[in-house]
Amino acid sequence: HTSTFERNRTRFFLSAGIRASYWDMNNQFLLSPRITFSAKPDWKRDLIFRLSTGYYFQPPFYKEMRMPDGRINNDIEPQRSIHLLLGGDYIFTMWDRPFKLTGEAYYKWLSNLIPYKIENVRVFYAGENISAGFARGIDFNLNGEFVRGAESWMTLSLLQTREDIVGDEILVW
């Protein structure tokens, strides 16, 4: 749902949504709310600023539910994350063609993670929610017709992630 209002020659947008699902394996009802607040000032330059947040669930796939010994963990929980994003768009003309520059900075708190390890081409999942972490970064994207008639883009992204696995100093799979 999106609402729009104006104040002091600035247009504001409030978009809110919710995703609901039921996971019948462990009888969990999952609710994922999200909201975005945007502001478009009445400036000479075409700019829009936004702040977004949301709560997300990701139920595990079959392979993630398998313990290292092959048993299925029926008590496993969905992985969770809380996202916070601050961004903006700048629409401008260059070489008589429209372009859009987007910049975003984000932070994601991650919990109930299911860690894994890779040996050659095989992936081994822990089969348990024994990890938490974060992801943070910035993204820049320039989109437009660098060559007339051909939509193109350039992207620059910087990302950092960390994960803390409970008991990983003695975990042997």
C-alpha positions as MATLAB code, in Angstrom:
seq = 'HTSTFERNRTRFFLSAGIRASYWDMNNQFLLSPRITFSAKPDWKRDLIFRLSTGYYFQPPFYKEMRMPDGRINNDIEPQRSIHLLLGGDYIFTMWDRPFKLTGEAYYKWLSNLIPYKIENVRVFYAGENISAGFARGIDFNLNGEFVRGAESWMTLSLLQTREDIVGDEILVW';
ca = [
       0.000    0.000    0.000;
       1.344    3.460   -0.897;
       0.206    6.829    0.452;
       1.315   10.173   -0.948;
       1.168   13.586    0.682;
       2.824   16.969    0.229;
       4.251   19.473    2.666;
       6.416   22.553    2.099;
       6.692   21.782   -1.630;
       8.057   18.301   -0.934;
       6.189   15.157   -1.963;
       6.334   12.278    0.485;
       5.579    8.639   -0.194;
       4.941    5.982    2.402;
       4.830    2.422    1.112;
       4.081   -0.430    3.456;
       3.579   -4.097    2.855;
       3.443   -7.388    4.602;
       4.274  -10.895    3.512;
       2.676  -13.746    5.367;
       3.317  -17.444    5.031;
       2.622  -20.591    6.956;
       5.295  -23.239    7.268;
       3.445  -26.484    7.926;
       6.580  -28.475    8.735;
       6.809  -26.901   12.180;
       3.463  -25.053   12.283;
       4.959  -21.564   12.105;
       3.094  -18.523   10.854;
       5.687  -16.114    9.449;
       4.947  -12.397    9.163;
       7.388  -10.129    7.299;
       6.486   -6.426    7.451;
       8.351   -3.845    5.376;
       8.096   -0.093    4.941;
       9.674    2.581    2.734;
       9.535    6.313    3.338;
      10.548    8.516    0.383;
      10.842   12.265   -0.086;
      10.999   14.150   -3.386;
      11.840   17.813   -2.779;
      10.745   20.441   -5.296;
      14.303   21.314   -6.249;
      15.848   22.268   -9.563;
      17.538   18.860   -9.657;
      15.380   15.697   -9.854;
      16.238   13.912   -6.589;
      14.402   11.434   -4.391;
      15.563   10.145   -1.000;
      14.356    6.980    0.718;
      14.608    5.054    3.957;
      13.484    1.425    4.004;
      13.311   -1.279    6.608;
      11.853   -4.744    6.819;
      11.832   -8.038    8.660;
      12.374  -11.128    6.511;
      12.185  -14.893    6.990;
      13.732  -17.597    4.805;
      12.617  -21.140    5.641;
      15.380  -23.646    4.907;
      15.512  -25.851    1.856;
      15.749  -29.615    2.261;
      19.576  -29.700    2.086;
      19.842  -27.040    4.795;
      17.683  -29.156    7.125;
      19.989  -32.172    6.871;
      22.407  -32.683    9.724;
      25.954  -33.765    8.840;
      25.025  -37.362    9.752;
      22.087  -37.298    7.268;
      19.220  -36.942    9.757;
      16.562  -34.288    9.088;
      16.289  -31.600   11.770;
      12.527  -31.128   12.220;
      13.092  -28.411   14.848;
      14.995  -26.093   12.511;
      13.820  -22.477   12.307;
      13.676  -20.088    9.355;
      16.672  -17.816    8.919;
      15.847  -14.189    9.807;
      17.057  -10.763    8.849;
      16.220   -7.162    9.588;
      17.167   -4.763    6.779;
      17.815   -1.028    6.990;
      18.483    0.891    3.780;
      19.175    4.556    3.090;
      19.278    5.590   -0.545;
      18.498    8.059   -3.232;
      18.026    8.554   -6.964;
      19.186   11.421   -9.152;
      17.700   11.685  -12.645;
      19.582   13.947  -15.031;
      20.368   14.547  -18.693;
      23.790   13.905  -20.196;
      24.628   13.927  -23.922;
      20.963   14.870  -24.546;
      19.845   11.531  -23.061;
      18.267   10.646  -19.673;
      20.367    9.005  -16.961;
      19.663    7.805  -13.442;
      22.230    7.601  -10.645;
      21.205    5.485   -7.652;
      23.099    5.215   -4.384;
      22.230    3.026   -1.413;
      23.808    2.129    1.912;
      22.442   -0.830    3.853;
      22.865   -2.907    6.977;
      21.293   -6.328    7.552;
      21.154   -8.028   10.951;
      21.142  -11.789   10.349;
      20.086  -14.433   12.867;
      19.105  -18.101   13.003;
      21.557  -18.738   10.191;
      22.371  -22.249    9.000;
      26.109  -22.352    8.310;
      27.761  -24.540    5.712;
      31.191  -25.499    4.508;
      32.418  -26.265    1.027;
      34.818  -29.063    0.152;
      35.716  -28.986   -3.527;
      32.242  -29.017   -5.165;
      30.258  -30.445   -2.240;
      28.351  -28.258    0.211;
      27.823  -29.523    3.754;
      25.171  -27.761    5.874;
      25.204  -27.774    9.661;
      21.476  -28.560    9.713;
      21.013  -26.282   12.728;
      20.414  -22.584   13.437;
      23.778  -22.033   15.114;
      24.950  -18.800   13.578;
      24.310  -15.054   13.463;
      25.922  -12.271   11.499;
      25.544   -9.130    9.463;
      25.908   -7.788    5.954;
      26.588   -4.144    5.185;
      27.544   -2.244    2.127;
      27.006    0.474   -0.412;
      25.821    0.256   -4.014;
      26.035    2.810   -6.800;
      24.382    2.353  -10.183;
      24.465    4.642  -13.211;
      21.829    3.715  -15.784;
      21.197    5.274  -19.180;
      22.074    5.296  -22.853;
      25.861    5.564  -22.934;
      25.486    4.612  -26.597;
      22.367    6.084  -28.200;
      19.584    3.482  -28.432;
      21.306    0.953  -26.125;
      20.289    0.888  -22.457;
      23.410    0.363  -20.329;
      24.549    0.626  -16.753;
      27.626    0.721  -14.549;
      27.593   -0.579  -10.996;
      30.016   -0.224   -8.106;
      29.320   -2.148   -4.903;
      31.227   -2.636   -1.681;
      30.074   -5.371    0.699;
      31.211   -6.728    4.044;
      29.735   -9.765    5.789;
      30.530  -11.471    9.072;
      29.212  -14.625   10.685;
      29.677  -16.044   14.163;
      29.061  -19.777   14.424;
      28.313  -20.989   17.942;
      30.928  -23.530   18.984;
      32.835  -23.349   15.686;
      36.156  -23.620   17.467;
      35.316  -27.279   18.195;
      32.765  -28.018   15.457;
      33.788  -31.048   13.407;
      31.559  -32.268   10.591;
];
